[in-house]
Amino acid sequence: MTEQKAYEPILVDVALRIEQSEDESAQRKAVARKLCIPPSRIRELRLRKHSIDARKPQIKANLRFEVGLDAELPAEPEPTVSLPSIHDTAKTVLIVGSGPAGLFAALTAIERGWKPIVLERGKDASARRFDLAPLLREGRVVEDSNYCFGEGGAGTFSDGKLYTRATKRGPVRKVYETFVAHGAPPRILIDAHPHIGSNLLPNVVKAIRQSIIDAGGEVRFEAKVTDFLIEKGKMQGLVINDAEEITGRAVILATGHSARDIYRLLDRHEISLEQKPFAVGVRIEHPQPLIDSLQYHYERGKERPLFLPAARYSLATKIRNRGVHSFCMCPGGFIVPAATENDEVVVNGMSLSKRDSPFANSGMVVTIEPEDIVDLTNQHGVLGGIVFQKQLEQLAKRAGGGSQVAPAQRLIDFLKKRDSKTLAKTSYKPGLAESRIDELLPDFISDRMAEGLSLFGNKMRGYISDECNLIGFETRTSSPVRIPRDPGSLRHPQLPGLFPCGEGAGFAGGIVSAALDGMRCADAL
C-alpha cells in the first residue's frame, strides 16, 4: 500500500491595482503569470491574505492565494466551537473580568479540565447597552456598567480592532478562529488589519459566554470583587459585593486597566505592585474624507475610490526620550465617553463594522515614565500613576463645565498656543467646550505633543488642519501599574494561587494580546 502524500498548499503572492483586486479574471491571470502557467490550469483560488499598499499614488492590493492547480482545493472546515463537558470533580478557577483575557482564559481552562467561574462587575452586553444611554444623553456614568465595565470588557464597544504584533506570544490564528466560530466575520482571517466592529462584538461575546455555560462553566454578572480571601499566605477565594464568599483552587485576575479599586485592594493587602510606563494625551479628530485624501493621494473633495476602506494611519516619534504616537486609530469612527466615575471625563474611540462615520479619530499620546511623576509617587507610592490619570480626568470634567462635555481645542490653535473661538464639527455626542488643551496638559506632555504633531504634519501634508480638534483626555491607554508574576509559573511571586493576567496586570495591550495572555494563564494552572 502506497503512502498518501500530505497535502502541501501552493501559496502565491500577487499585487494588483486596487480597481482590479476584486476581478477574478485579473486574479487568475496574475497568479498564472507568477507560476508561469496558462490560466486554464488554475481550477480554484482561495484568498488567504489581503492588505492595501497606499504608499504610492498607484494604490495596490497585496493578495495571497492558495491555488488549486489542475484540481479543486480540498474542502476547508469552518471554525467551530468544540469544548469538552466539565466533569463534576473538576477543580474550580475563579476568573475576575469578562474581557478578552478572562473569556479566553475560561475557554482554555475548560479545554484543560478546569471549571471556570467568571465574575464580572458589570452587566451582560445587552443590559450594558442600555446603561450607555444616560451616559450619552445626561452625562451620568453608571459606574459599574459603561464603556469600560461589563461583558466583553472595554473592547466590546471600542471598535474590536484585532491587529496585533504579539505573534510570538501564542496562537493568534486560534484567537481569530474562535471569534469567527462565535459569529465574527470570516474576513478577519484574511485582512492584514482585521476588526470586528462595535455593532457586531456584543453578539460575539454573548456567544462565547454561552459556550462557557454550555460546557458547564459559570458566568456571573454584577459580581464585583470587593476583597480577597487569603489564608496561610495563599489566595483561597474572593468576596463578592461585600457579602458573598466564593472559593477556588486558583484566581486569574483579568480585570482590565480601569479597575482601579483592584489595585487599591492589592495595595491594602500589601501584595506587591510595580510602576510601569503608560501614556496619556487626547483624541485627535479629523474629517474622514481628509484622511482618505491624504493617505490615498487624491484631491480633497473627490469621492474615495471603490474597494478602498476608510483610510487609517499610524504615527510615532520620540521627543526628548519620550514616545509621542497615535493610538487606537478609528477610521470612520466616533469618539465616546469612557469615564468610570461621575467626577471625571475620559474619551476613547470606536468604529462600527462598516466604518462609515464621516469622522476619523485616534488617540494622540505621550509616554509617561515613573520618573516623570516622582512627586506623586512620593505621596501615593506605587499608585502615583493612577492618581496622575485621575487628576487629568477630573481636570477635564471641570474644564468641560460638567456632565460629560469634553474640553477641546482646534489643532492649529493648540500649536499656536491660543484660544479657539469656535471648534470643528465632532462625533462626540455629549459635546465639546472650547478650552486651552495646551495649558491644561502639563508642559512636559503638551510641549512634546506639539513637537510630535508638527513632525507628523510634515510627514502627512494636510494633517495639521483647521478642521481638526484635540479632545481631552485620553488617559486609559494602559495601566500605570504592573501586577508582577513569575515568568515561568505566571503566578504572583508573593501570593500562590493568584495569576495576574491581561491589560490590567500590565501583560497585554489590546484584544488579541489580552486573549493570548488569558490562554497562557489558563495553561499555567
C-alpha positions, 0 to 999 in steps of 0.5 A, a space after each residue: 500500500 502506497 503512502 498518501 502524500 500530505 497535502 502541501 498548499 501552493 501559496 502565491 503572492 500577487 499585487 494588483 491595482 486596487 480597481 482590479 483586486 476584486 476581478 477574478 479574471 485579473 486574479 487568475 491571470 496574475 497568479 498564472 503569470 507568477 507560476 508561469 502557467 496558462 490560466 486554464 490550469 488554475 481550477 480554484 483560488 482561495 484568498 488567504 491574505 489581503 492588505 492595501 499598499 497606499 504608499 504610492 499614488 498607484 494604490 495596490 492590493 497585496 493578495 495571497 492565494 492558495 491555488 488549486 492547480 489542475 484540481 479543486 482545493 480540498 474542502 476547508 472546515 469552518 471554525 467551530 466551537 468544540 469544548 469538552 463537558 466539565 466533569 463534576 470533580 473538576 477543580 474550580 478557577 475563579 476568573 475576575 473580568 469578562 474581557 478578552 483575557 478572562 473569556 479566553 482564559 475560561 475557554 482554555 481552562 475548560 479545554 484543560 479540565 478546569 471549571 471556570 467561574 467568571 465574575 464580572 462587575 458589570 452587566 451582560 452586553 445587552 443590559 450594558 447597552 442600555 446603561 450607555 444611554 444616560 451616559 450619552 444623553 445626561 452625562 451620568 456614568 453608571 459606574 459599574 456598567 459603561 464603556 469600560 465595565 461589563 461583558 466583553 470588557 472595554 473592547 466590546 464597544 471600542 471598535 474590536 480592532 484585532 491587529 496585533 504584533 504579539 505573534 510570538 506570544 501564542 496562537 493568534 490564528 486560534 484567537 481569530 478562529 474562535 471569534 469567527 466560530 462565535 459569529 465574527 466575520 470570516 474576513 478577519 482571517 484574511 485582512 492584514 488589519 482585521 476588526 470586528 466592529 462595535 455593532 457586531 462584538 456584543 453578539 460575539 461575546 454573548 456567544 462565547 459566554 454561552 459556550 462557557 455555560 454550555 460546557 458547564 462553566 459559570 458566568 456571573 454578572 454584577 459580581 464585583 470583587 470587593 476583597 480577597 480571601 487569603 489564608 496561610 499566605 495563599 489566595 483561597 477565594 474572593 468576596 463578592 459585593 461585600 457579602 458573598 464568599 466564593 472559593 477556588 483552587 486558583 484566581 486569574 485576575 483579568 480585570 482590565 486597566 480601569 479597575 482601579 479599586 483592584 489595585 487599591 485592594 492589592 495595595 491594602 493587602 500589601 501584595 506587591 505592585 510595580 510602576 510601569 510606563 503608560 501614556 496619556 494625551 487626547 483624541 485627535 479628530 479629523 474629517 474622514 474624507 481628509 484622511 482618505 485624501 491624504 493617505 490615498 493621494 487624491 484631491 480633497 473633495 473627490 469621492 474615495 475610490 471603490 474597494 478602498 476602506 476608510 483610510 487609517 494611519 499610524 504615527 510615532 516619534 520620540 521627543 526628548 526620550 519620550 514616545 509621542 504616537 497615535 493610538 487606537 486609530 478609528 477610521 470612520 469612527 466616533 469618539 465616546 465617553 469612557 469615564 468610570 466615575 461621575 467626577 471625571 471625563 475620559 474619551 476613547 474611540 470606536 468604529 462600527 463594522 462598516 466604518 462609515 462615520 464621516 469622522 476619523 479619530 485616534 488617540 494622540 499620546 505621550 509616554 509617561 515614565 515613573 520618573 516623570 511623576 516622582 512627586 506623586 509617587 512620593 505621596 501615593 507610592 506605587 499608585 502615583 500613576 493612577 492618581 496622575 490619570 485621575 487628576 487629568 480626568 477630573 481636570 477635564 470634567 471641570 474644564 468641560 463645565 460638567 456632565 460629560 462635555 469634553 474640553 477641546 481645542 482646534 489643532 492649529 490653535 493648540 500649536 499656536 498656543 491660543 484660544 479657539 473661538 469656535 471648534 470643528 464639527 465632532 462625533 462626540 455626542 455629549 459635546 465639546 467646550 472650547 478650552 486651552 488643551 495646551 495649558 491644561 496638559 502639563 508642559 512636559 506632555 503638551 510641549 512634546 505633543 506639539 513637537 510630535 504633531 508638527 513632525 507628523 504634519 510634515 510627514 502627512 501634508 494636510 494633517 495639521 488642519 483647521 478642521 481638526 480638534 484635540 479632545 481631552 483626555 485620553 488617559 486609559 491607554 494602559 495601566 500605570 501599574 504592573 501586577 508582577 508574576 513569575 515568568 515561568 509559573 505566571 503566578 504572583 511571586 508573593 501570593 500562590 494561587 493568584 495569576 495576574 493576567 491581561 491589560 490590567 496586570 500590565 501583560 497585554 495591550 489590546 484584544 488579541 494580546 489580552 486573549 493570548 495572555 488569558 490562554 497562557 494563564 489558563 495553561 499555567 494552572 
